[in-house]
Amino acid sequence: MATDTKELGVFVANLRQFYESAQFQHKVSFWASIAAAAVGFAAILLAFYVFLTAPRSVTEAAVIAIAGALSEFVAAVFFYIHNKNIGQVDSCIQKLVKVQDTQLAISLVERMPEANRPYFYNNIINVLMLRNEPQRDISPELVRALGERGSGT
């Protein structure tokens, strides 16, 4: 892990750039979904207009309405994918922030007097273990084992 503050600054800058890139992609994805929905809605309105103004051209109105319905389906798929991507990017950013926090903690411990470092390294390890990732239940056996390990028995 990067322990130098310069490397940590680069990491934070990269994290910020990743976040901004993800935000831009979300905006583009969202507006593409809105555009597809608008086109579909306009096509359905056009189908009603064609049907009302020229009742004999039912085939054209039906084709336009089907195209509008398909466009609405595409928009719904775009929105679904957009929402899934938001969740994935949010999860990724949260994990990156945790890595950044860990790097910062290690960097701070390395600046402390040599005699205090083992204690604080053990605390960092305990925090990392208690973050509970990947998600799993903390059983009484695990708590007892961690307590025994921490007490040196």
Backbone torsions as a table, in degrees:
resi	resn	phi	psi	omega
1	MET	NA	148.7	179.3
2	ALA	-74.6	124.7	-179.6
3	THR	-112.0	-12.9	179.8
4	ASP	-77.6	140.7	-178.0
5	THR	-63.9	-29.6	177.3
6	LYS	-65.4	-44.3	177.9
7	GLU	-65.8	-36.6	177.1
8	LEU	-64.4	-39.3	176.7
9	GLY	-63.3	-38.6	177.2
10	VAL	-64.7	-41.3	178.5
11	PHE	-61.2	-45.3	179.4
12	VAL	-63.6	-40.9	178.1
13	ALA	-63.1	-41.6	178.0
14	ASN	-65.7	-39.0	177.3
15	LEU	-62.7	-43.4	178.0
16	ARG	-62.4	-42.3	179.7
17	GLN	-64.6	-41.4	177.4
18	PHE	-61.7	-43.4	-179.7
19	TYR	-63.6	-44.3	179.6
20	GLU	-65.1	-39.1	177.0
21	SER	-63.6	-42.8	178.2
22	ALA	-64.0	-40.5	177.6
23	GLN	-61.4	-43.2	179.1
24	PHE	-62.2	-44.6	179.9
25	GLN	-64.0	-36.2	177.4
26	HIS	-64.7	-42.7	179.5
27	LYS	-62.9	-44.5	179.5
28	VAL	-62.9	-45.0	180.0
29	SER	-62.7	-42.8	-179.9
30	PHE	-63.5	-47.6	-178.4
31	TRP	-69.8	-29.2	173.6
32	ALA	-66.0	-38.5	176.8
33	SER	-64.5	-43.8	178.4
34	ILE	-62.5	-43.6	-179.6
35	ALA	-62.8	-43.9	179.2
36	ALA	-63.1	-40.2	178.2
37	ALA	-65.8	-40.4	179.9
38	ALA	-65.6	-41.9	178.6
39	VAL	-63.0	-43.5	178.8
40	GLY	-63.0	-43.3	178.9
41	PHE	-64.9	-41.8	177.9
42	ALA	-62.7	-39.1	179.0
43	ALA	-65.4	-40.1	178.4
44	ILE	-66.0	-41.7	176.2
45	LEU	-62.6	-40.9	177.5
46	LEU	-62.3	-39.0	178.4
47	ALA	-62.3	-43.4	176.8
48	PHE	-63.6	-41.5	178.9
49	TYR	-62.1	-46.0	179.2
50	VAL	-62.2	-42.0	-179.3
51	PHE	-65.5	-39.6	-178.1
52	LEU	-74.9	-35.6	-177.6
53	THR	-84.2	-28.1	179.6
54	ALA	-136.3	82.1	-175.6
55	PRO	-60.1	-20.8	-178.9
56	ARG	-79.6	-13.6	-179.0
57	SER	-99.4	54.7	-178.8
58	VAL	-65.3	-35.3	-178.5
59	THR	-62.3	-46.1	178.8
60	GLU	-62.5	-42.3	179.3
61	ALA	-63.9	-39.8	179.7
62	ALA	-66.0	-41.6	179.4
63	VAL	-63.7	-43.4	179.2
64	ILE	-65.2	-41.2	179.4
65	ALA	-64.5	-40.8	177.9
66	ILE	-64.3	-41.9	177.6
67	ALA	-61.8	-40.8	177.9
68	GLY	-64.6	-41.8	178.6
69	ALA	-64.6	-40.6	177.0
70	LEU	-64.1	-39.0	177.6
71	SER	-64.4	-39.0	176.5
72	GLU	-64.4	-38.5	177.0
73	PHE	-63.4	-43.9	177.8
74	VAL	-60.7	-42.0	178.2
75	ALA	-62.2	-40.8	178.6
76	ALA	-63.3	-40.4	177.2
77	VAL	-64.8	-41.4	176.6
78	PHE	-58.7	-45.6	179.4
79	PHE	-63.3	-40.7	179.4
80	TYR	-61.6	-48.2	179.8
81	ILE	-64.0	-40.4	177.9
82	HIS	-57.7	-47.3	-179.5
83	ASN	-65.8	-39.1	177.1
84	LYS	-63.0	-42.6	-179.6
85	ASN	-64.5	-38.1	178.1
86	ILE	-59.7	-45.1	179.2
87	GLY	-63.1	-41.3	-179.5
88	GLN	-68.3	-43.1	179.8
89	VAL	-66.4	-39.7	178.2
90	ASP	-61.2	-44.2	178.1
91	SER	-62.3	-42.6	179.9
92	CYS	-64.0	-43.9	-179.6
93	ILE	-64.5	-40.8	177.7
94	GLN	-60.7	-40.3	178.8
95	LYS	-68.0	-39.6	178.2
96	LEU	-64.3	-37.8	178.2
97	VAL	-65.5	-38.5	177.4
98	LYS	-64.0	-39.7	176.9
99	VAL	-63.2	-42.2	178.4
100	GLN	-61.2	-44.1	178.9
101	ASP	-61.5	-41.4	179.0
102	THR	-64.5	-43.7	178.4
103	GLN	-61.8	-41.2	178.7
104	LEU	-64.6	-42.6	179.0
105	ALA	-61.7	-43.6	179.2
106	ILE	-65.2	-39.6	178.3
107	SER	-61.9	-40.6	178.8
108	LEU	-67.8	-39.2	179.7
109	VAL	-64.9	-37.3	-179.4
110	GLU	-66.6	-17.5	177.6
111	ARG	-89.1	-8.6	-179.2
112	MET	-81.0	165.2	175.4
113	PRO	-59.5	146.1	-175.9
114	GLU	-54.4	-36.6	-176.5
115	ALA	-67.0	-28.5	-177.3
116	ASN	-88.0	-15.0	-172.7
117	ARG	-61.2	-46.3	-177.9
118	PRO	-56.6	-40.3	179.5
119	TYR	-61.3	-46.5	-177.6
120	PHE	-73.2	-32.7	173.7
121	TYR	-62.6	-41.2	176.4
122	ASN	-61.9	-39.3	177.2
123	ASN	-63.9	-41.2	178.0
124	ILE	-62.4	-43.7	178.9
125	ILE	-61.7	-42.5	178.4
126	ASN	-61.7	-43.3	179.2
127	VAL	-63.1	-43.1	179.0
128	LEU	-62.0	-39.2	179.1
129	MET	-68.8	-34.3	-177.2
130	LEU	-84.4	-6.4	174.9
131	ARG	-64.4	-21.2	173.6
132	ASN	62.2	52.2	175.5
133	GLU	-126.0	131.0	-0.8
134	PRO	-66.4	159.9	-173.9
135	GLN	-60.1	124.8	174.3
136	ARG	-154.2	155.4	179.7
137	ASP	-70.6	142.8	174.2
138	ILE	-92.2	107.7	-177.4
139	SER	-82.7	160.6	175.8
140	PRO	-59.5	-34.0	178.6
141	GLU	-63.4	-41.1	179.1
142	LEU	-65.6	-42.1	178.5
143	VAL	-62.5	-43.6	179.2
144	ARG	-63.6	-43.5	179.4
145	ALA	-63.2	-41.1	177.6
146	LEU	-65.4	-38.4	177.4
147	GLY	-65.9	-41.5	178.3
148	GLU	-66.3	-39.8	179.9
149	ARG	-66.5	-39.8	-179.7
150	GLY	-69.6	-31.1	-179.1
151	SER	-87.1	-9.0	176.6
152	GLY	81.6	17.1	179.2
153	THR	-92.0	NA	NA
